[in-house]
């Protein structure tokens, strides 16, 4: 089974950079700019600066050196273009991924049935289907829209959506009735009731999340934008009042310099990258094959306190596996292994295979098929498998009660033929000393959370096979990380409390819900929420729908029912419950990226002040040269360097915005310490170095 | 640093650190309606006030009702005070027969006392009758302080309450502030001051013949009681024109210490009240630590600058061994002048015991910057604390994202609405200081008030508008404030700095109070401990610094570098 996830595009894929460059000019449209207040202000300032630059040759020195003014104007435009480019590039990457998914669904013809029972069908365009329409999908047809199977059973190739190459079964009723538009029926015939409105399929929603123009801002993004607008307003006041203060002091400041000061002070860095960060966050989610129905859900994922994780598939492998062979007294370990192996050859279940594997792995045996006369395959009715050997030996392995019954049913002579194993008959059952030991071992295994199987040869009990829920490697560390991040994990399982406790302890989850029912799940979620925690869970069945809807983050499995998919706010195309953890990480990384770049952007202003303020006033108060701590060559060079740095830093940070800042799971305190150090302190220091370097370059090139 | 200086500063710090926590705990009990030592005395009065105003003590107000009550009460207070000042010649207790105040000055003075600013564009002994002082100003000294405290408590309730929709009851909070906190403390301080020699009488001014044979009129009056409340309520308005530099206001080292401690004690106690009400003392201590660190740094810089003296004077045959003594009382010296200057501007008090105008440029810049930060380093009674909470919200939002969660404070999410209101409140400071200050620097009517040319003149303007917007009330002496233009504009600045912060902060409280409280986990942004203290200080200094650095560069910084470069204006 090979999984091909959508290919990860390189950061600066030439195929994307070209259109992004074009888009950055297209986005100069005022209607587009208005969406981003900080960049909009920059654009307005750029227009004014351009006017000044054009007029400069006629207005005289008081308005600044014409060459400098022209350069300032040019760099202000670059600032706007760079910000547009960042957004366009993020959009391009998101779209490229979405398009590859959308390609599967352009104008699929649909066989529309008038009623469920109707015989004939009309061919209509897939785009024209409305919720409630019934369509017929036969072998080879592409399913035209998201829907629910209402009749029939078929295997469906969903690789176009999930990358999973093995077809999956979809049938009416039950938990496997949902089908996704764009997937293909491989065998049989189903009738599908359309559930999606035109243009509202999951894919459409996802595409909407990565297209900047239609994208709805997420709650934290809105709040951050307000803060950035507020900071910009403060700086507008600062710069606007500087002119009268300077006048009072007897200094004249060229207007172009004030404009330069304004643009360098307002948070253009984060303002320019904010939407790119948001789009890239959605894109990362899509990359892991999860579709969010809203940006809000992704952001909320970062806030999650409690994860409800299904045991099967998330914490343990779906199947139990043989882990240990426990021989009874008088039986050799190898003897037991050989018998168990022979008995399991005809058992095609994963459990059976795992016994064969264990014998091979641990005892280096190879199956002696030649000795076998007849195989007795495993069936759900008998709950055991085995074989009869050519020498007449009967070997069976299976569930405890099944084997005990088998032993009881064995003809007396076989049992009697085994000296030293007196069989006591009482009340129509047979018992032995060994049966007593066997019962003890069986209990021990069950207590430890395992499933015991028993092996018998000719009615003689040989030993117990310990089938264990194998906890996925690395999951314990994963939970430890989550704990460090302050996220509690709760394992949800249908197992009895004893078994659940054993697995919970082994996997290192914080809590477990045993003998879980959808009602119990819902109740648990409500209780956690009442205590002020945000809960995330994943589910697939229809009966999970209420819990999915109640949870703050509900991830529906793509192979689940339409009810579940509607109730969740995220859909996992891979139907992998472990994805929950990834989603939380993506949400956190999104928020951290925003916070880090905001901090960086604001911290940058300190250095810009030390570049520009002395440059502005040094004519009136030569003593303010003392504030020129960077020793910049000239006032013009200082101002231009700050403006250029301000523009270039946007470009320099695009990769960071698109990839997201590095995120290692840790407690809030250590994350804060680290990020404050890197982005706060870094934000203070980097511009001092950058501006000085640009100043050296400018004066070296003789540009000022 | 001379040992005596160190001992005096240490004594001050120890007194604040020792007295603030128990006072804060007592105040928390008072506002939460619990029984205290003074309940037997004041509970009947409180009940009477409630019955008189038709208030049910347990009737919680929605933030809008609370804000409306604050505004209505203050408007009434303003109108009454304005009337008294305009009609003082018709009212009793006017032995000197002082004339009524003119309209713009009365407006300015009434706004000033209502907003807890106590900016005085007049000289008390020359302009105000005893009735105006006692019935007018002293009343406002109590209730404007009480208003600030009540609002702070209401805002705190919004942050700490786990359920409910209301933020408390203004009438009850105000009554309790005055009765249980201000009045008893004021009585204690008044008695100490009377003991130390501050007058408390209703006599006519006493004429005296000086040693040179000149005639001098020695002002009298009920000074001690007004001084006590001017300090405790961070009002700052002096009974006499030169405020606490005047021997009758501040006669001894002990009176000086008691007054300077009085200025800071209630604002400092609010931190501990907060910890108590939040049921997490660490939260209060973190804010106290942030305020304390900023205070000590400011004190260090001002003391250092004043101690070092003036480079220009160093060339003259003047002994500067005691530091820069221009404009300072010899009785107090550099150490007590610097301590007072920093204390009075850290808290929005504004009383002075030295002339800030005569400080060295850096020594004078620190008090100015403290005011420009919005009076949050301890700040005005109550006002300082809710102002600080505004910065806490901003700091939590800015840095909170960096831990990968929606920022939250005390378990409540800080979202778009809170940020919007916080930014709104924040904008009022540059609006008052920079925009109104700039107008004053260009309009001829504004420039007319400035005594000095060059950067120092700009410093005077900036200081005046910083003081008015920060509701501080102290002034650079060179600034001629009593003009029609300045009276009006400074009045507007005071209103901005008071109510444009009160209303949004009450709205923040109203928005937060109903929010679900989020359980604390290892993933929760920690808002106690040194990291948060450092972060909070960083945000305050950077936001304040970015806003005011250019203006300060043209004013005090230009002056400072001129001074070190041997240049005078």
Interface residues (C-beta under 8 A of the other chain):
Chain A: X219 X220 X222 X223 X224 X226 X227 X229 X230 X233 X234 X235 X237 X238 X239 X240 X241 X242 X243 X244 X245 X246 X247 X248 X249 X250 X251 X265 X299 X300 X302 X303 X305 X483 X484 X485 X486 X487 X488 X531 X532 X533 X534 X587 X588 X589 X591 X592 X594 X595 X596 X598 X599 X602 X603 X605 X606 X609 X613 X614 X616 X617 X621 X623 X624 X626 X627 X663 X667 X668 X669 X671 X672 X673 X675 X676 X679 X680
Chain B: X394 X397 X398 X399 X400 X401 X402 X403 X404 X405 X406 X407 X411 X414 X415 X416 X418 X419 X420 X423 X424 X426 X427 X430 X431 X434 X435 X437 X438 X439 X441 X442 X447 X454 X455 X457 X458 X461 X516 X517 X518 X519 X521 X522 X523 X524 X525 X526 X529 X531 X535 X538 X542 X545 X546 X547 X549 X550 X551 X553 X554 X555 X557 X558 X561 X562 X564 X565 X567
